């Protein structure tokens, strides 16, 4: 069976997503990670469209990709001119990539909208393909809006494919550009196209690809169905980033192909890097990772109900469709007022917290959790704070620092925005540090002061930063005096962790969550240092 080729368009189509933007240098770093992972084709951008993409291809010329074929993207020639006169095609050649992807109009509706003729559109596709082929490039022809075009005018849609194949296209990619096609239509149309190309050119003349958008929520399903129907190139993006509702998410497509369909597309050992790749791209894009993302999300293998956890401890496949470590993820057991002893005991082993015998500690912790959640705590979303709670409850907590005091002031002048100042005094062992800092608000000022103070003792604190800060009113009946819950999500280069604080005072709740976050980071750093010295 022919291997499935992975074509990543995160650096081009992915950047069309709202709030997604990469510099040329960031794109190079992502391309290296994609190559290390085993992606076969990396679409770097459209060199004729903007200076950033031109800069990327200049930088990429000095890269030595081990696995991937770098690909430049562009359009067919413009109407009424020869390919040799088209500046965009010249930019494609100047990018010096081994492969080029060109898109053409497949839907007769679009041809008319562009005030072109059907005949000239076919000539544009054929001329462009032949021109690029003469220059020795591998040609990937993207049949834009193919499925919509096929429904409206199947004969013309197929004629556009014929024009590309006759003139040397190596791969023809069927694009569901509007994202409105459903899986059973994908299957039927892909089979129709395969028969057409086989009858006209022979079964091995050209390979088929698929490019799906997620506007109907089925981009991954459509991609999988296309592979099942004979497609051998899969286009998509890491984390599904892309225009409108995004593209087919390769972090789902890849494990489905490898683990569910026995169609391996990356080396088996590389599959375990999938979660790290997902997080690296989200970090570079400055996007919060989606916890519910299948396979690689933080919640993908999370268990909350006590019965579920008890079963998973005995036989993981009772409640898991695959081993999470296959994709670099981990099983997580959540602790809440729905938890039982099994949840606490599992979490204790996972976090390295020793519990007393006969289940005494675990029962006490379950009881304490249920009382605290009545007060507004929510430990299923705050693993960091839960670990500290267990360590305190079993007399194992060793704080990296102690708070002596802090003061936060907020000033508001008539015509100026608020400014905040924080002063904090902490102790580390028998040493004390007093530090002041400003911030955009009281929590920002407190965080900045805390970071400056801890930096005197722990230089690697700079690797940690906050990625999310949420405030929730627990019961609004008390008005401004209501209890609030503050959730903070933090990350460094390797991990993401969450902490929580609850109080009638938003500053106090924020401090609880903030302090726990720093304690978690410093505990991990201390453990890593111990292992380094021991090893």
N, C-alpha and C positions, 0 to 999 in steps of 0.2 A: 504494500500500500504506500502511495506517495506521501512523503512527510508534509506536514502542514508548515507553511512559512509564515512567520510573524512579521508584520509590517507595522511599526510604531509611528504614529503621526502626532504624538504629544507635543512636539516642538513646533508644529505648524497648525494642525486642526485643533489641537488642545488649547493653544493660545487664543483661539477665537471665543473661548468660554469667558463668561463674565468674571472680572476680577483676576483672570489668569494672565500673567505677563512674565516673560523671562528676558534677561539681558542676553547678549550674544555669548558672554562668558559663562553664564548659568546654563545656557543651552549646551555648550561644550561639555560641562561637567555632567549633565544629565545624559548626554550621548555616550559618554564613557561608561556610565553605570548601566545603560541599556546594552551596550556592547559586552560588558563583563557578564551580564545576566544571560546573554545568548540570543538576543533579538537579531533576526536575519536582515531586516531592512529598517533604517532609521531615516525618516523624512525630516530633513533639517529645516525646511522653510521654502519660501518663494523668493529666490534671489532677485527677481526683477521687480519686486513690489515695494521693498523698503530697505533702508540702509542697514538696519539691524541684521536682517537675514543675509545681506551681502557680507557683512562683517563676520557672521557665523561661518560662512563657507570659506572665507579667507583663513580664519583660525583653524577650521577643520582640515585644511590642506596639509597641516603639519601633524595631524593625528594619525596613528597607526591602529586602525580598528582590527581586532582579531577575528570577529565573527560577522559583524554587520557590514552590509553594503550601504554606504551613505547615498541618500537619494535627494535630488532637488525637484521641486514641484513647480509646475507652471501650467499655462493654458495653451490651447492650440493657437495657430497663427490668427491674426486678425483678418476680418473679411477684406478681400480685394487686394491683398499684398502677397508677395512671395515670402516663404519662410526665411530666406536669406535677409530680408528687409525688416524682420520683426525683432524689435529690441528685447522682448521677453525671452524669445528663443535663444538669442545671443547670450543672454545672462545665464540661461540653463547650461549652455556649453561652457561658458567661462567658469562655472562652479566646479567643473572638472570632476564631477561625481560619476562613479561607474554606472549608476542607474538614474533614470529620470522618470518622473511621473507627470503625465499631462492629462488634463481633464478636457472633455468636450461635451457639447450639448447632445443629449440623447432624446430628450422630450421635445416633440415638435412644438408644443406650447412655448417653450423657452426660445426656440429659434424664431418664432413669429414675434415674441416680445422684443427680441433684439433687432427686429426689423431686418432679418436676414432671410435668405431662401433656403429651402431644404437641400437643394442641390449644392449650394455654396458651403453649407455646413458640412456636408459629407466630404467635399473637397478639402476643407480646412483640416478635418481629422486625418484624411489620407496623406495630404501634403506634409503635415507636421510629423506624422509618424515616419514617413519615408526620409524626411530631412534628418531627423535625429538618428535614425538607423544608419544612414550613410556616415555619420560621425562616430559610429561604434558604440553607442550607448545601449544598455539594456532598457527596454521601453515598457513601462507599466501604464496602461491606458485606463484612466478612471472614467467610466461611463456615468457621468453626473445625472442624477434623477432617473436612473434607468428603470426602476420598477414603476414609477409614475408614468414614464413614457411608454413602457410596455403595455400598461393597462389601457392607455388612450389610443395608441397606434403601434401595435406590436411589430408590424412589418418595417416601419421606419426605424424603430428602436434597434431591431436586429440589423438593419442596413448600416447603422452607425458602427456597430461592432465589426461588421464585415469590412468596412473601410479601414478600421484600425488593424485588423488581422492581416488583410491583404497586403498592407504596406509595412509589416514587420513587427507589430506589437508582440511582446513576449508574454505578457500577462494582461488579461482584460478583467478589470475590477467592476463588479456590478454594485452601484451605489444606491442605497436607500437614503437619499440626501434629506428628504423631508421627515424621515423617521415614522412614516405612517403605514408601512407594510407589516402584515402579521405573519407569524411563522409558517402557517400552511400555504400562504401565497409565495413566500420565499422558496419553499420546497418545490412547488409546482413550476415557478418561473425559472429557477435555476436548472431544473431538469429539462425544460423547453430549450433553454439556451445551450445546454450541453449537446442536445440532439442536433440543433441547428449548426453549431460549430463543427461537430463531428461529421455530419453529412457533407458540409461544404469544404472542410479543410483537413479532415482526418482527425482521429482521436487525440493524437499527440502534438498537434500543430501549436496549440496555445493553451496556457493554464488559466484557470478562472480564479478570481479573487472576490471578496465581499467587503463592503464598507457600510456599516449601519449606524444610524443615529438613533437616539433613545427617546424620541418624542412620544412614543406610545408605550414606553417602559419595557420594550422587548428587544433591545439592541443585542444583548447577549444571547437571548433565545434565538433570534434571527440568525446570528452569526453561527451558532452551533448547528442550526438546521441547515444552513448553507454548506457547512463542512460535511454534514451527513449526506448531503445531496451531491457532493463531488467537488466542492470548492477546495483549493489547496493553498490559497493565500488569504490570511485574515488580517484586516486592517482595524486598528483601534488605538486607544490611548490609555496610559496609566491612570488609574482612578476614574476613568470615564470622562475626563475633562473634555470640554468641547462646546461648540455653539449651542445655544438654547438649553436643551436638556442633556446635552453631552453626546459622546460617542460610545460605542461598545467598549466596555471596561476590560482591558486585557488582564487585570488582576483577577477577574472571574473567568474569562475565556481560557486562559492558559491552564489553570488547574482542572477545569472541566475537560479540556482536551487530554491532558496528561493522566488524570486520575480517574475520570469517568468514562472516557471514550477510547482509551488505549491508543491515543494518537499523540505520542510524545513529540513535543516541539521545542523543548529546551533540555539540556542535560539534566538527568535526575537530581544530581547534587546541587544544581543551580536553583531548582524549584524552592528550596528552603530559604533562598534570599528574597522571595517575593514580597514578604511583608516589609522588609527593610527598603526595598526598591520603592514600594508604595509610599512609605513614610518619607523617604528622601525627596521624592517628587513633590509631595504635599508641603514639606518644609521649604523647599526651594520656591514653590509657588506662594508661600505664606498663606496656605489654606489649612484650616483645622481638619485633621483626619476624621473621616466619617466612621463613627464607632460601629454602625450597623452594616458597613460594607462587607459583602460575603467574602469568606476565606481569609482576608487580611485585616478586617476591622477588629477593634478591641473587643467588641461584643460577639464576634462570630462564633466563638466557642465558650460563651459565658453561660453559667448555670446558676439559677437562683432558688428554685423550689427544693425543699429538703429531700423529697422523694427522688427527684432527678439526681441530686448530688449523691445520695446513697447508692443509687444504681450505677452512676458513672464511676464511683470509687471501686466498684466490683467489676464492671465490664463497660469501658468507655463507649463502645459502639452501640450500647443501649440507647444513648441520647446524642451521639455524634456521628455524622455521616462520613467522617474521615479523621485521620490523625492530624491534629492541628500543626504539629511540628513539620509535616511534609511541606507546608507553605511558609514555614518560619514563624508561625503563630503559637500561642500557648492557650491551654485550657485555663479558664478563669472561673472561680466559684465566688458568687456574690453573697454578701451577708446583709440581711435585712430582717424585718419583723416576720418574714415568711420562712426564716431559716430554722434549721434544727441543728443538733449536735454535729451531724455529718458535715455541714457547711463550715462550721467553725474549726473542726478538726482538720479538714482538708486545707483550709486557708492557713492554719497554723503550720502544717508541714510545708506548704508552698512557700511561706514567708520565713521559715526557720525559727518559729517561736515554739518553745517547749511548753507543753501543757502538763498539768499534774495527772496522776493516774486516776482510774475509775470514772473518768469523764467529769470530775468535779469542776475543773476550770472551765471546760467547754459549756457545761450547763449554766454556770455563773455568767459567762460571757454572753450566752444567748439571752439570758434574762436581762442583763444590763443593756444589750443592744435594743431589745424591745422597749425598754423604758426610755432610752435616749431617742429612739425614733418617734415615740409619742411626743417628745419635746421638739421634734423637727429635724433631727439628724437623718441622714440617708446614706448608709454606708455602702450600698451597692454601687454608688457612683463615686466613692471616695476610698479607694484601696489604701492610699497612703495614710490617711487618718485612722483607718481601721487597724493597720499594722501597729501604729503607735498606741492605740487603745489597748490592743492585746498585750503588747509589751509592758505597758503600765499596769495592767490588771494582773500580770504574772511577775511583777517586779524585775523585769528584764530590760526596761527602757533605760538607755544610756544617752542622755541628750548631748548633742555636740555643743550646745550653747544654752545659756540661761538668760531670760529677760530680767533686767533689773527695773527698767522703767522706759516709757516712751511718752512723748508729748507731740500732739499734732495740732497745728493751727491753720485756719483758713481765713484769708483776707479777701474782701470784696470792696473795691472802689467803685464809685458811681458809674464811670464810663469804661471800666476795664473788666476783663474776665477774672474769675476767682484765681487766686494763687494759694498754694498749700506748702507748708513747711513742716518737717518732722525732725525731732531729736530723739535719739534712742541710745540707751545704755545697756550693753550686754556684758556677760562674763563668759569666758572660755577657760575652763579650769580656774586657776587663781589670777588670771589676767582680766582686766576690764577695758572696755572701749566705749567711748562716747562719740557719736557721729551725728551730723545734721545734713539734711538734703532737702531739695525742693522737688516738687512734682506737679503734674497736671491736675491732680486731685489729692485728697488725703491718703488714699490707699497707695497711689503712685509715689507720693512723697515718703510714706512709711517703707515701701518696698525699696526705694532708692537708698534710704538711710540704712536699712537692714543690709543691703548688698554691700555698701561701703564699709560697714562695721565688720561684717564677716570676711570681707576680702582681705583684711589685715591678718587673718589667721588661715583662711582657706582660699588660695589663689584660684583654684579651679571652679569657684562659684560663678565665674563669668560665663561658664559653659551652660548655665541654667537660665531659662527665661520663661516668663508666664505666657501662655498661648490663649487662655480663655479665663474670663472672670464673670461669674453670674451671680446675681442677687435675686432672691425670691422671697416675697412676703408669705409667711406661713399661714397666718390667719389675719385677714384684713380688718376684722371687727374692732381691733384696738386702734385703728387709724395709724398715726405717725408713731405710736408706741408699740406697734405690732412686732412680734419676733420675726427676724429675717434669717434666711439661710444663705450663706455665701459658699459658692463652689469655685475652686481655683484649679485649673489644669496647667501643669508645668511640664517642661521637657528639656532634655539635654540632647547630645548627639546620638544617644542610644535608646533612651527610655522616655515614656510618657507616664505621668502619674497624677492623681487627683486627690485633693484634700478638701475638708469641709469645716465650717465654723457656724455656730448658731448663737444668737443673742438678740436682746431687744435693741442693742446698740450696734449699728452697722459697722462701726470702726472696730469694735471688739470682735464681732463675727469675722471680719476680714483679717484681723490679726491672728485669730485662731487658725484659719485656713492657711494664711501666709507662713506662720511659724512652722506648722506641720510640713508644709511643702519644703522649706529649707532643711528641716530635720531629716526628711526622707532623702533628699539629695546628699547630704553630708554623711548619712549612715551608709549609703551605697558607696560613696567615694572612700570612706574609711575601710569598708570591707574589701574593696578592690585593692587598696594599698596593702592591707594585711596579706592578701593572696599573692601580690607581687613580691613582697619581701620573703614570703614562705617559699615561693617557687623559683 
